[in-house]
Amino acid sequence: MNMRGLKKIPAGLMVIPMFGGILLCTFSPQFFQLGSFTTEAFSNDASATIMGLQLFCLGSQIQLRDLKAVARRGGALLAAKFVLGILVVLFGSMMFGKDGIFGISLLAMVCVITNVNGSIYLSLVSQYGDEQDGATVPIVSLTNGPLLALVLLGISGVGQVSVFSFAGMVLPIAVGMILGNKSKEIKGFLEPGVKLLVPFVGFTLGAGIDLSVILQAGFQGILLSIFTIMAGCLVTLFFDKWFAKRPGYAGLASCATGANAVAVPAAVATIDYSFQSYVPEATAQIAAVVVICSIMIPVIVDFYEKWRRS
């Protein structure tokens, strides 16, 4: 399979390497015990380091002048994700606790509902929106990582996130933003790192997942996808139309969960170890959501556009 083949598969750059890691973890876990560079670079222990580098590169692409120019549109979508996430955390924690419902943990629900697939979002708003909609990507990209999920879990009291741990999570993004805004050359140099590290994140996450967990995630993955699409579309469409004063295409486009959401449960558990036991199942379920949303959200946006014109 070449790069063109990978790109045809929804979230293929992360999902395919992740399943490679899963197969090795399931059938040949001894591979990750070879030691030296192999263990340090490809085992599940390497995921935190690689995600830190990815956050640094992502931060370098967020330009302050872009944030000002599209503040209302992007801010409305960011607020929608925050409101949606806080509702899920508060009601979910009060009614079901960390274990969640139907085998779907609170961690999995928060991670998918607050995330945005930047590639699908940009593609759809470029087709159905305008240039300013496309410029909201830097703001919407603030959801692409563990930051928002950690904030919501910390506010609700469900998570135990210390100030120092939170600062450690923000620092790579902040340093990347400073360097990216200071120098266009640095911004250009670090830009490839955002996508370049995606397969490595996928593989190292897969290295910590047994295939039996993936098989068990089937029904829960579909159920979580339905919840993500229905709840996400209702809230983001409302915010996009009433606060951003837009037709709603961007709101619907922001409902697709990005492949980087697969890495969020592990990142949250790195900060708060009480979520560690939920990571394998949450990761598998979120991987299913990424694929399903990647297929369904473009269909929904296209249907919505035809409905508005009818």
ChimeraX commands (.cxc) that place a marker at each C-alpha (Angstrom):
marker #1 position 0.00,0.00,0.00 radius 0.5
marker #1 position 1.36,3.44,-1.01 radius 0.5
marker #1 position 0.58,6.91,0.34 radius 0.5
marker #1 position -2.24,7.39,-2.16 radius 0.5
marker #1 position -3.87,4.20,-0.88 radius 0.5
marker #1 position -3.51,5.31,2.74 radius 0.5
marker #1 position -5.16,8.65,2.02 radius 0.5
marker #1 position -8.19,6.90,0.49 radius 0.5
marker #1 position -8.85,5.22,3.84 radius 0.5
marker #1 position -10.54,7.49,6.44 radius 0.5
marker #1 position -7.82,8.53,8.91 radius 0.5
marker #1 position -5.58,5.98,7.20 radius 0.5
marker #1 position -2.32,7.65,8.23 radius 0.5
marker #1 position -3.12,6.86,11.86 radius 0.5
marker #1 position -5.49,3.90,11.69 radius 0.5
marker #1 position -3.36,1.63,9.47 radius 0.5
marker #1 position -0.13,2.00,11.54 radius 0.5
marker #1 position -2.23,1.63,14.71 radius 0.5
marker #1 position -3.59,-1.72,13.56 radius 0.5
marker #1 position -0.04,-2.75,12.69 radius 0.5
marker #1 position 0.92,-2.07,16.31 radius 0.5
marker #1 position -2.18,-3.90,17.52 radius 0.5
marker #1 position -1.30,-7.02,15.52 radius 0.5
marker #1 position 2.22,-7.05,16.94 radius 0.5
marker #1 position 0.93,-6.48,20.48 radius 0.5
marker #1 position -1.58,-9.32,20.07 radius 0.5
marker #1 position 0.48,-11.97,18.29 radius 0.5
marker #1 position 4.09,-11.00,18.98 radius 0.5
marker #1 position 4.36,-8.76,22.07 radius 0.5
marker #1 position 7.99,-9.87,22.51 radius 0.5
marker #1 position 8.89,-7.51,19.65 radius 0.5
marker #1 position 8.52,-4.54,21.98 radius 0.5
marker #1 position 10.89,-6.10,24.51 radius 0.5
marker #1 position 13.91,-6.19,22.18 radius 0.5
marker #1 position 15.31,-3.19,24.03 radius 0.5
marker #1 position 17.44,-0.24,22.90 radius 0.5
marker #1 position 15.99,1.99,20.16 radius 0.5
marker #1 position 13.29,-0.48,19.15 radius 0.5
marker #1 position 11.62,-0.43,22.56 radius 0.5
marker #1 position 12.14,3.31,23.08 radius 0.5
marker #1 position 10.80,4.30,19.64 radius 0.5
marker #1 position 8.04,1.79,18.93 radius 0.5
marker #1 position 6.61,0.54,22.22 radius 0.5
marker #1 position 3.55,2.05,23.87 radius 0.5
marker #1 position 5.86,3.91,26.27 radius 0.5
marker #1 position 7.03,6.11,23.38 radius 0.5
marker #1 position 3.55,7.51,22.67 radius 0.5
marker #1 position 3.78,10.34,25.24 radius 0.5
marker #1 position 7.07,11.61,23.79 radius 0.5
marker #1 position 5.81,11.53,20.22 radius 0.5
marker #1 position 2.54,13.25,21.17 radius 0.5
marker #1 position 4.54,15.99,22.92 radius 0.5
marker #1 position 6.49,16.62,19.73 radius 0.5
marker #1 position 3.28,16.67,17.71 radius 0.5
marker #1 position 1.69,19.24,20.04 radius 0.5
marker #1 position 4.81,21.40,19.69 radius 0.5
marker #1 position 4.57,21.30,15.89 radius 0.5
marker #1 position 0.80,21.94,16.02 radius 0.5
marker #1 position 1.32,24.98,18.26 radius 0.5
marker #1 position 3.74,26.49,15.77 radius 0.5
marker #1 position 0.97,26.60,13.13 radius 0.5
marker #1 position -1.46,28.66,15.24 radius 0.5
marker #1 position -0.97,32.31,14.25 radius 0.5
marker #1 position -2.23,35.07,16.55 radius 0.5
marker #1 position -3.33,37.26,13.66 radius 0.5
marker #1 position -5.51,34.43,12.37 radius 0.5
marker #1 position -7.19,34.11,15.75 radius 0.5
marker #1 position -8.25,37.77,15.63 radius 0.5
marker #1 position -9.49,37.73,12.04 radius 0.5
marker #1 position -11.88,34.83,12.49 radius 0.5
marker #1 position -12.59,35.12,16.22 radius 0.5
marker #1 position -16.37,35.14,15.99 radius 0.5
marker #1 position -16.75,32.18,13.65 radius 0.5
marker #1 position -14.07,30.01,15.19 radius 0.5
marker #1 position -14.95,31.13,18.71 radius 0.5
marker #1 position -18.56,30.03,18.23 radius 0.5
marker #1 position -17.47,26.54,17.21 radius 0.5
marker #1 position -14.93,26.34,20.03 radius 0.5
marker #1 position -17.62,27.44,22.50 radius 0.5
marker #1 position -19.98,24.80,21.10 radius 0.5
marker #1 position -17.42,22.08,21.72 radius 0.5
marker #1 position -16.77,23.37,25.23 radius 0.5
marker #1 position -20.47,23.55,26.11 radius 0.5
marker #1 position -21.11,20.12,24.62 radius 0.5
marker #1 position -18.16,18.67,26.51 radius 0.5
marker #1 position -19.13,20.20,29.86 radius 0.5
marker #1 position -22.69,18.89,29.48 radius 0.5
marker #1 position -21.38,15.39,28.80 radius 0.5
marker #1 position -18.95,15.53,31.72 radius 0.5
marker #1 position -21.40,16.95,34.27 radius 0.5
marker #1 position -24.41,14.79,33.40 radius 0.5
marker #1 position -22.29,11.73,32.66 radius 0.5
marker #1 position -20.35,11.92,35.92 radius 0.5
marker #1 position -23.48,12.52,37.99 radius 0.5
marker #1 position -25.52,9.75,36.40 radius 0.5
marker #1 position -22.97,7.09,35.46 radius 0.5
marker #1 position -19.56,8.03,36.91 radius 0.5
marker #1 position -16.27,7.28,35.15 radius 0.5
marker #1 position -17.54,3.90,33.97 radius 0.5
marker #1 position -20.11,5.56,31.71 radius 0.5
marker #1 position -22.93,3.55,30.17 radius 0.5
marker #1 position -23.28,0.56,27.80 radius 0.5
marker #1 position -19.56,-0.12,28.09 radius 0.5
marker #1 position -18.63,3.39,26.92 radius 0.5
marker #1 position -16.57,5.22,29.52 radius 0.5
marker #1 position -16.89,8.90,30.36 radius 0.5
marker #1 position -13.33,9.33,29.08 radius 0.5
marker #1 position -14.28,8.00,25.62 radius 0.5
marker #1 position -17.36,10.23,25.40 radius 0.5
marker #1 position -15.48,13.40,26.32 radius 0.5
marker #1 position -12.59,12.67,23.96 radius 0.5
marker #1 position -14.80,12.17,20.87 radius 0.5
marker #1 position -17.34,14.91,21.54 radius 0.5
marker #1 position -14.73,17.66,21.96 radius 0.5
marker #1 position -12.53,16.74,19.00 radius 0.5
marker #1 position -12.59,17.99,15.39 radius 0.5
marker #1 position -11.20,16.33,12.28 radius 0.5
marker #1 position -9.29,19.28,10.85 radius 0.5
marker #1 position -8.79,17.72,7.40 radius 0.5
marker #1 position -12.47,16.95,6.87 radius 0.5
marker #1 position -13.48,20.30,8.37 radius 0.5
marker #1 position -11.19,22.28,6.04 radius 0.5
marker #1 position -12.26,20.25,3.02 radius 0.5
marker #1 position -15.98,20.75,3.69 radius 0.5
marker #1 position -15.89,24.46,4.56 radius 0.5
marker #1 position -13.73,25.08,1.48 radius 0.5
marker #1 position -16.45,23.47,-0.62 radius 0.5
marker #1 position -19.56,24.81,1.11 radius 0.5
marker #1 position -18.27,27.89,2.95 radius 0.5
marker #1 position -15.82,30.70,2.17 radius 0.5
marker #1 position -12.21,31.69,2.82 radius 0.5
marker #1 position -12.93,33.02,6.30 radius 0.5
marker #1 position -14.50,29.70,7.25 radius 0.5
marker #1 position -11.30,28.03,6.13 radius 0.5
marker #1 position -9.28,30.46,8.23 radius 0.5
marker #1 position -11.01,29.21,11.40 radius 0.5
marker #1 position -8.95,26.02,11.25 radius 0.5
marker #1 position -6.31,27.39,13.69 radius 0.5
marker #1 position -9.02,28.09,16.29 radius 0.5
marker #1 position -10.82,24.80,15.73 radius 0.5
marker #1 position -7.44,23.07,15.97 radius 0.5
marker #1 position -7.33,23.98,19.66 radius 0.5
marker #1 position -9.64,20.99,20.18 radius 0.5
marker #1 position -7.17,18.63,18.47 radius 0.5
marker #1 position -5.46,17.21,21.50 radius 0.5
marker #1 position -5.96,16.38,25.16 radius 0.5
marker #1 position -6.10,20.00,26.34 radius 0.5
marker #1 position -9.88,20.57,26.16 radius 0.5
marker #1 position -10.69,17.11,27.53 radius 0.5
marker #1 position -8.34,17.69,30.47 radius 0.5
marker #1 position -9.87,21.11,31.19 radius 0.5
marker #1 position -13.39,19.67,31.23 radius 0.5
marker #1 position -12.49,16.67,33.38 radius 0.5
marker #1 position -10.59,18.93,35.77 radius 0.5
marker #1 position -13.42,21.48,36.08 radius 0.5
marker #1 position -15.98,18.79,36.82 radius 0.5
marker #1 position -13.87,17.31,39.60 radius 0.5
marker #1 position -13.88,13.92,37.86 radius 0.5
marker #1 position -10.23,14.25,36.92 radius 0.5
marker #1 position -7.34,14.93,39.25 radius 0.5
marker #1 position -5.23,17.32,37.17 radius 0.5
marker #1 position -2.55,19.22,39.04 radius 0.5
marker #1 position -1.44,22.70,38.00 radius 0.5
marker #1 position 2.07,21.45,37.18 radius 0.5
marker #1 position 0.79,18.53,35.10 radius 0.5
marker #1 position -1.54,20.84,33.21 radius 0.5
marker #1 position 1.31,23.30,32.60 radius 0.5
marker #1 position 3.42,20.44,31.29 radius 0.5
marker #1 position 0.70,19.65,28.76 radius 0.5
marker #1 position 0.28,23.28,27.62 radius 0.5
marker #1 position 3.98,24.15,27.42 radius 0.5
marker #1 position 4.78,22.35,24.11 radius 0.5
marker #1 position 1.83,24.12,22.44 radius 0.5
marker #1 position 2.74,27.50,23.95 radius 0.5
marker #1 position 6.41,27.27,22.96 radius 0.5
marker #1 position 5.39,26.19,19.46 radius 0.5
marker #1 position 3.03,29.18,19.17 radius 0.5
marker #1 position 5.73,31.62,20.29 radius 0.5
marker #1 position 8.27,30.28,17.81 radius 0.5
marker #1 position 5.74,29.98,14.96 radius 0.5
marker #1 position 4.55,33.56,15.40 radius 0.5
marker #1 position 8.08,34.89,15.76 radius 0.5
marker #1 position 9.46,33.34,12.59 radius 0.5
marker #1 position 7.78,32.24,9.36 radius 0.5
marker #1 position 10.81,30.08,8.64 radius 0.5
marker #1 position 10.36,28.17,11.89 radius 0.5
marker #1 position 6.63,27.83,11.19 radius 0.5
marker #1 position 7.36,26.43,7.74 radius 0.5
marker #1 position 10.06,24.13,9.08 radius 0.5
marker #1 position 7.79,22.62,11.76 radius 0.5
marker #1 position 4.63,22.38,9.62 radius 0.5
marker #1 position 5.41,18.91,8.17 radius 0.5
marker #1 position 5.90,17.55,11.70 radius 0.5
marker #1 position 2.17,17.71,12.45 radius 0.5
marker #1 position 1.31,15.06,9.85 radius 0.5
marker #1 position 4.70,13.33,9.83 radius 0.5
marker #1 position 4.27,12.17,13.42 radius 0.5
marker #1 position 0.69,10.88,12.96 radius 0.5
marker #1 position 1.70,7.33,11.85 radius 0.5
marker #1 position 4.15,7.05,14.76 radius 0.5
marker #1 position 1.47,8.10,17.25 radius 0.5
marker #1 position -0.87,5.54,15.73 radius 0.5
marker #1 position 1.66,2.71,15.87 radius 0.5
marker #1 position 2.78,3.34,19.45 radius 0.5
marker #1 position -0.84,3.55,20.61 radius 0.5
marker #1 position -1.61,0.28,18.85 radius 0.5
marker #1 position 1.39,-1.25,20.59 radius 0.5
marker #1 position -0.57,-1.07,23.84 radius 0.5
marker #1 position -3.84,-2.58,22.58 radius 0.5
marker #1 position -4.68,-6.27,22.37 radius 0.5
marker #1 position -6.81,-7.34,19.40 radius 0.5
marker #1 position -9.46,-8.82,21.69 radius 0.5
marker #1 position -10.21,-5.30,22.95 radius 0.5
marker #1 position -10.83,-4.09,19.38 radius 0.5
marker #1 position -13.25,-6.94,18.74 radius 0.5
marker #1 position -15.13,-6.12,21.92 radius 0.5
marker #1 position -15.48,-2.47,20.86 radius 0.5
marker #1 position -17.71,-3.22,17.87 radius 0.5
marker #1 position -21.18,-2.36,19.20 radius 0.5
marker #1 position -19.90,0.34,21.55 radius 0.5
marker #1 position -17.98,1.96,18.68 radius 0.5
marker #1 position -21.14,2.21,16.57 radius 0.5
marker #1 position -23.19,3.47,19.53 radius 0.5
marker #1 position -20.56,6.07,20.41 radius 0.5
marker #1 position -20.52,7.21,16.76 radius 0.5
marker #1 position -24.29,7.73,16.74 radius 0.5
marker #1 position -24.08,9.71,19.97 radius 0.5
marker #1 position -21.20,11.84,18.66 radius 0.5
marker #1 position -22.93,12.69,15.38 radius 0.5
marker #1 position -26.39,13.39,16.81 radius 0.5
marker #1 position -25.32,15.42,19.84 radius 0.5
marker #1 position -22.53,17.18,17.97 radius 0.5
marker #1 position -24.65,18.20,14.99 radius 0.5
marker #1 position -27.45,19.64,17.13 radius 0.5
marker #1 position -25.20,21.78,19.34 radius 0.5
marker #1 position -22.63,22.97,16.78 radius 0.5
marker #1 position -25.32,23.75,14.20 radius 0.5
marker #1 position -27.13,25.92,16.76 radius 0.5
marker #1 position -23.96,27.82,17.72 radius 0.5
marker #1 position -22.89,28.29,14.10 radius 0.5
marker #1 position -26.26,29.69,13.03 radius 0.5
marker #1 position -27.17,31.81,16.06 radius 0.5
marker #1 position -23.81,33.08,17.31 radius 0.5
marker #1 position -21.60,33.05,14.21 radius 0.5
marker #1 position -24.55,34.01,11.97 radius 0.5
marker #1 position -23.53,31.42,9.38 radius 0.5
marker #1 position -25.54,28.91,7.32 radius 0.5
marker #1 position -24.37,26.00,9.48 radius 0.5
marker #1 position -21.98,24.14,7.18 radius 0.5
marker #1 position -18.97,24.78,9.42 radius 0.5
marker #1 position -20.89,23.63,12.49 radius 0.5
marker #1 position -21.80,20.31,10.90 radius 0.5
marker #1 position -18.31,19.89,9.42 radius 0.5
marker #1 position -16.80,20.23,12.91 radius 0.5
marker #1 position -18.68,17.13,14.12 radius 0.5
marker #1 position -16.26,14.65,12.55 radius 0.5
marker #1 position -13.86,13.26,15.15 radius 0.5
marker #1 position -10.21,13.50,14.12 radius 0.5
marker #1 position -7.70,10.67,14.14 radius 0.5
marker #1 position -5.69,12.47,16.82 radius 0.5
marker #1 position -8.60,11.82,19.22 radius 0.5
marker #1 position -7.36,8.22,19.36 radius 0.5
marker #1 position -4.33,9.50,21.25 radius 0.5
marker #1 position -6.26,11.61,23.77 radius 0.5
marker #1 position -7.25,8.87,26.28 radius 0.5
marker #1 position -3.61,7.86,26.67 radius 0.5
marker #1 position -2.58,11.50,27.10 radius 0.5
marker #1 position -5.26,12.08,29.75 radius 0.5
marker #1 position -4.19,8.93,31.60 radius 0.5
marker #1 position -0.61,10.18,31.55 radius 0.5
marker #1 position -1.74,13.16,33.61 radius 0.5
marker #1 position -4.40,11.38,35.69 radius 0.5
marker #1 position -3.61,7.70,36.32 radius 0.5
marker #1 position -7.14,7.00,37.57 radius 0.5
marker #1 position -8.21,6.82,33.91 radius 0.5
marker #1 position -5.50,4.31,32.95 radius 0.5
marker #1 position -7.80,1.26,33.05 radius 0.5
marker #1 position -10.19,2.88,30.58 radius 0.5
marker #1 position -7.57,3.68,27.93 radius 0.5
marker #1 position -7.48,0.44,25.85 radius 0.5
marker #1 position -11.25,0.20,25.34 radius 0.5
marker #1 position -11.66,3.96,24.89 radius 0.5
marker #1 position -8.90,4.01,22.27 radius 0.5
marker #1 position -10.49,1.17,20.30 radius 0.5
marker #1 position -13.95,2.73,20.46 radius 0.5
marker #1 position -12.66,6.14,19.37 radius 0.5
marker #1 position -10.83,4.55,16.42 radius 0.5
marker #1 position -14.20,3.19,15.24 radius 0.5
marker #1 position -15.80,6.63,15.69 radius 0.5
marker #1 position -13.07,8.27,13.58 radius 0.5
marker #1 position -13.76,5.96,10.64 radius 0.5
marker #1 position -17.57,6.18,10.87 radius 0.5
marker #1 position -17.60,9.98,11.26 radius 0.5
marker #1 position -15.17,10.39,8.37 radius 0.5
marker #1 position -17.72,8.68,6.13 radius 0.5
marker #1 position -20.96,10.06,7.55 radius 0.5
marker #1 position -20.22,13.76,8.19 radius 0.5
marker #1 position -19.48,14.65,4.53 radius 0.5
marker #1 position -22.74,12.88,3.58 radius 0.5
marker #1 position -24.66,14.83,6.25 radius 0.5
marker #1 position -23.20,18.19,5.16 radius 0.5
marker #1 position -24.03,17.46,1.52 radius 0.5
marker #1 position -27.60,16.45,2.46 radius 0.5
marker #1 position -27.97,19.62,4.56 radius 0.5
marker #1 position -26.78,21.78,1.66 radius 0.5
marker #1 position -29.31,20.20,-0.71 radius 0.5
marker #1 position -32.06,20.58,1.89 radius 0.5
marker #1 position -31.31,24.31,2.32 radius 0.5
marker #1 position -31.48,24.86,-1.43 radius 0.5
marker #1 position -34.69,22.92,-1.90 radius 0.5
marker link #1:1,2 radius 0.2
marker link #1:2,3 radius 0.2
marker link #1:3,4 radius 0.2
marker link #1:4,5 radius 0.2
marker link #1:5,6 radius 0.2
marker link #1:6,7 radius 0.2
marker link #1:7,8 radius 0.2
marker link #1:8,9 radius 0.2
marker link #1:9,10 radius 0.2
marker link #1:10,11 radius 0.2
marker link #1:11,12 radius 0.2
marker link #1:12,13 radius 0.2
marker link #1:13,14 radius 0.2
marker link #1:14,15 radius 0.2
marker link #1:15,16 radius 0.2
marker link #1:16,17 radius 0.2
marker link #1:17,18 radius 0.2
marker link #1:18,19 radius 0.2
marker link #1:19,20 radius 0.2
marker link #1:20,21 radius 0.2
marker link #1:21,22 radius 0.2
marker link #1:22,23 radius 0.2
marker link #1:23,24 radius 0.2
marker link #1:24,25 radius 0.2
marker link #1:25,26 radius 0.2
marker link #1:26,27 radius 0.2
marker link #1:27,28 radius 0.2
marker link #1:28,29 radius 0.2
marker link #1:29,30 radius 0.2
marker link #1:30,31 radius 0.2
marker link #1:31,32 radius 0.2
marker link #1:32,33 radius 0.2
marker link #1:33,34 radius 0.2
marker link #1:34,35 radius 0.2
marker link #1:35,36 radius 0.2
marker link #1:36,37 radius 0.2
marker link #1:37,38 radius 0.2
marker link #1:38,39 radius 0.2
marker link #1:39,40 radius 0.2
marker link #1:40,41 radius 0.2
marker link #1:41,42 radius 0.2
marker link #1:42,43 radius 0.2
marker link #1:43,44 radius 0.2
marker link #1:44,45 radius 0.2
marker link #1:45,46 radius 0.2
marker link #1:46,47 radius 0.2
marker link #1:47,48 radius 0.2
marker link #1:48,49 radius 0.2
marker link #1:49,50 radius 0.2
marker link #1:50,51 radius 0.2
marker link #1:51,52 radius 0.2
marker link #1:52,53 radius 0.2
marker link #1:53,54 radius 0.2
marker link #1:54,55 radius 0.2
marker link #1:55,56 radius 0.2
marker link #1:56,57 radius 0.2
marker link #1:57,58 radius 0.2
marker link #1:58,59 radius 0.2
marker link #1:59,60 radius 0.2
marker link #1:60,61 radius 0.2
marker link #1:61,62 radius 0.2
marker link #1:62,63 radius 0.2
marker link #1:63,64 radius 0.2
marker link #1:64,65 radius 0.2
marker link #1:65,66 radius 0.2
marker link #1:66,67 radius 0.2
marker link #1:67,68 radius 0.2
marker link #1:68,69 radius 0.2
marker link #1:69,70 radius 0.2
marker link #1:70,71 radius 0.2
marker link #1:71,72 radius 0.2
marker link #1:72,73 radius 0.2
marker link #1:73,74 radius 0.2
marker link #1:74,75 radius 0.2
marker link #1:75,76 radius 0.2
marker link #1:76,77 radius 0.2
marker link #1:77,78 radius 0.2
marker link #1:78,79 radius 0.2
marker link #1:79,80 radius 0.2
marker link #1:80,81 radius 0.2
marker link #1:81,82 radius 0.2
marker link #1:82,83 radius 0.2
marker link #1:83,84 radius 0.2
marker link #1:84,85 radius 0.2
marker link #1:85,86 radius 0.2
marker link #1:86,87 radius 0.2
marker link #1:87,88 radius 0.2
marker link #1:88,89 radius 0.2
marker link #1:89,90 radius 0.2
marker link #1:90,91 radius 0.2
marker link #1:91,92 radius 0.2
marker link #1:92,93 radius 0.2
marker link #1:93,94 radius 0.2
marker link #1:94,95 radius 0.2
marker link #1:95,96 radius 0.2
marker link #1:96,97 radius 0.2
marker link #1:97,98 radius 0.2
marker link #1:98,99 radius 0.2
marker link #1:99,100 radius 0.2
marker link #1:100,101 radius 0.2
marker link #1:101,102 radius 0.2
marker link #1:102,103 radius 0.2
marker link #1:103,104 radius 0.2
marker link #1:104,105 radius 0.2
marker link #1:105,106 radius 0.2
marker link #1:106,107 radius 0.2
marker link #1:107,108 radius 0.2
marker link #1:108,109 radius 0.2
marker link #1:109,110 radius 0.2
marker link #1:110,111 radius 0.2
marker link #1:111,112 radius 0.2
marker link #1:112,113 radius 0.2
marker link #1:113,114 radius 0.2
marker link #1:114,115 radius 0.2
marker link #1:115,116 radius 0.2
marker link #1:116,117 radius 0.2
marker link #1:117,118 radius 0.2
marker link #1:118,119 radius 0.2
marker link #1:119,120 radius 0.2
marker link #1:120,121 radius 0.2
marker link #1:121,122 radius 0.2
marker link #1:122,123 radius 0.2
marker link #1:123,124 radius 0.2
marker link #1:124,125 radius 0.2
marker link #1:125,126 radius 0.2
marker link #1:126,127 radius 0.2
marker link #1:127,128 radius 0.2
marker link #1:128,129 radius 0.2
marker link #1:129,130 radius 0.2
marker link #1:130,131 radius 0.2
marker link #1:131,132 radius 0.2
marker link #1:132,133 radius 0.2
marker link #1:133,134 radius 0.2
marker link #1:134,135 radius 0.2
marker link #1:135,136 radius 0.2
marker link #1:136,137 radius 0.2
marker link #1:137,138 radius 0.2
marker link #1:138,139 radius 0.2
marker link #1:139,140 radius 0.2
marker link #1:140,141 radius 0.2
marker link #1:141,142 radius 0.2
marker link #1:142,143 radius 0.2
marker link #1:143,144 radius 0.2
marker link #1:144,145 radius 0.2
marker link #1:145,146 radius 0.2
marker link #1:146,147 radius 0.2
marker link #1:147,148 radius 0.2
marker link #1:148,149 radius 0.2
marker link #1:149,150 radius 0.2
marker link #1:150,151 radius 0.2
marker link #1:151,152 radius 0.2
marker link #1:152,153 radius 0.2
marker link #1:153,154 radius 0.2
marker link #1:154,155 radius 0.2
marker link #1:155,156 radius 0.2
marker link #1:156,157 radius 0.2
marker link #1:157,158 radius 0.2
marker link #1:158,159 radius 0.2
marker link #1:159,160 radius 0.2
marker link #1:160,161 radius 0.2
marker link #1:161,162 radius 0.2
marker link #1:162,163 radius 0.2
marker link #1:163,164 radius 0.2
marker link #1:164,165 radius 0.2
marker link #1:165,166 radius 0.2
marker link #1:166,167 radius 0.2
marker link #1:167,168 radius 0.2
marker link #1:168,169 radius 0.2
marker link #1:169,170 radius 0.2
marker link #1:170,171 radius 0.2
marker link #1:171,172 radius 0.2
marker link #1:172,173 radius 0.2
marker link #1:173,174 radius 0.2
marker link #1:174,175 radius 0.2
marker link #1:175,176 radius 0.2
marker link #1:176,177 radius 0.2
marker link #1:177,178 radius 0.2
marker link #1:178,179 radius 0.2
marker link #1:179,180 radius 0.2
marker link #1:180,181 radius 0.2
marker link #1:181,182 radius 0.2
marker link #1:182,183 radius 0.2
marker link #1:183,184 radius 0.2
marker link #1:184,185 radius 0.2
marker link #1:185,186 radius 0.2
marker link #1:186,187 radius 0.2
marker link #1:187,188 radius 0.2
marker link #1:188,189 radius 0.2
marker link #1:189,190 radius 0.2
marker link #1:190,191 radius 0.2
marker link #1:191,192 radius 0.2
marker link #1:192,193 radius 0.2
marker link #1:193,194 radius 0.2
marker link #1:194,195 radius 0.2
marker link #1:195,196 radius 0.2
marker link #1:196,197 radius 0.2
marker link #1:197,198 radius 0.2
marker link #1:198,199 radius 0.2
marker link #1:199,200 radius 0.2
marker link #1:200,201 radius 0.2
marker link #1:201,202 radius 0.2
marker link #1:202,203 radius 0.2
marker link #1:203,204 radius 0.2
marker link #1:204,205 radius 0.2
marker link #1:205,206 radius 0.2
marker link #1:206,207 radius 0.2
marker link #1:207,208 radius 0.2
marker link #1:208,209 radius 0.2
marker link #1:209,210 radius 0.2
marker link #1:210,211 radius 0.2
marker link #1:211,212 radius 0.2
marker link #1:212,213 radius 0.2
marker link #1:213,214 radius 0.2
marker link #1:214,215 radius 0.2
marker link #1:215,216 radius 0.2
marker link #1:216,217 radius 0.2
marker link #1:217,218 radius 0.2
marker link #1:218,219 radius 0.2
marker link #1:219,220 radius 0.2
marker link #1:220,221 radius 0.2
marker link #1:221,222 radius 0.2
marker link #1:222,223 radius 0.2
marker link #1:223,224 radius 0.2
marker link #1:224,225 radius 0.2
marker link #1:225,226 radius 0.2
marker link #1:226,227 radius 0.2
marker link #1:227,228 radius 0.2
marker link #1:228,229 radius 0.2
marker link #1:229,230 radius 0.2
marker link #1:230,231 radius 0.2
marker link #1:231,232 radius 0.2
marker link #1:232,233 radius 0.2
marker link #1:233,234 radius 0.2
marker link #1:234,235 radius 0.2
marker link #1:235,236 radius 0.2
marker link #1:236,237 radius 0.2
marker link #1:237,238 radius 0.2
marker link #1:238,239 radius 0.2
marker link #1:239,240 radius 0.2
marker link #1:240,241 radius 0.2
marker link #1:241,242 radius 0.2
marker link #1:242,243 radius 0.2
marker link #1:243,244 radius 0.2
marker link #1:244,245 radius 0.2
marker link #1:245,246 radius 0.2
marker link #1:246,247 radius 0.2
marker link #1:247,248 radius 0.2
marker link #1:248,249 radius 0.2
marker link #1:249,250 radius 0.2
marker link #1:250,251 radius 0.2
marker link #1:251,252 radius 0.2
marker link #1:252,253 radius 0.2
marker link #1:253,254 radius 0.2
marker link #1:254,255 radius 0.2
marker link #1:255,256 radius 0.2
marker link #1:256,257 radius 0.2
marker link #1:257,258 radius 0.2
marker link #1:258,259 radius 0.2
marker link #1:259,260 radius 0.2
marker link #1:260,261 radius 0.2
marker link #1:261,262 radius 0.2
marker link #1:262,263 radius 0.2
marker link #1:263,264 radius 0.2
marker link #1:264,265 radius 0.2
marker link #1:265,266 radius 0.2
marker link #1:266,267 radius 0.2
marker link #1:267,268 radius 0.2
marker link #1:268,269 radius 0.2
marker link #1:269,270 radius 0.2
marker link #1:270,271 radius 0.2
marker link #1:271,272 radius 0.2
marker link #1:272,273 radius 0.2
marker link #1:273,274 radius 0.2
marker link #1:274,275 radius 0.2
marker link #1:275,276 radius 0.2
marker link #1:276,277 radius 0.2
marker link #1:277,278 radius 0.2
marker link #1:278,279 radius 0.2
marker link #1:279,280 radius 0.2
marker link #1:280,281 radius 0.2
marker link #1:281,282 radius 0.2
marker link #1:282,283 radius 0.2
marker link #1:283,284 radius 0.2
marker link #1:284,285 radius 0.2
marker link #1:285,286 radius 0.2
marker link #1:286,287 radius 0.2
marker link #1:287,288 radius 0.2
marker link #1:288,289 radius 0.2
marker link #1:289,290 radius 0.2
marker link #1:290,291 radius 0.2
marker link #1:291,292 radius 0.2
marker link #1:292,293 radius 0.2
marker link #1:293,294 radius 0.2
marker link #1:294,295 radius 0.2
marker link #1:295,296 radius 0.2
marker link #1:296,297 radius 0.2
marker link #1:297,298 radius 0.2
marker link #1:298,299 radius 0.2
marker link #1:299,300 radius 0.2
marker link #1:300,301 radius 0.2
marker link #1:301,302 radius 0.2
marker link #1:302,303 radius 0.2
marker link #1:303,304 radius 0.2
marker link #1:304,305 radius 0.2
marker link #1:305,306 radius 0.2
marker link #1:306,307 radius 0.2
marker link #1:307,308 radius 0.2
marker link #1:308,309 radius 0.2
marker link #1:309,310 radius 0.2
view
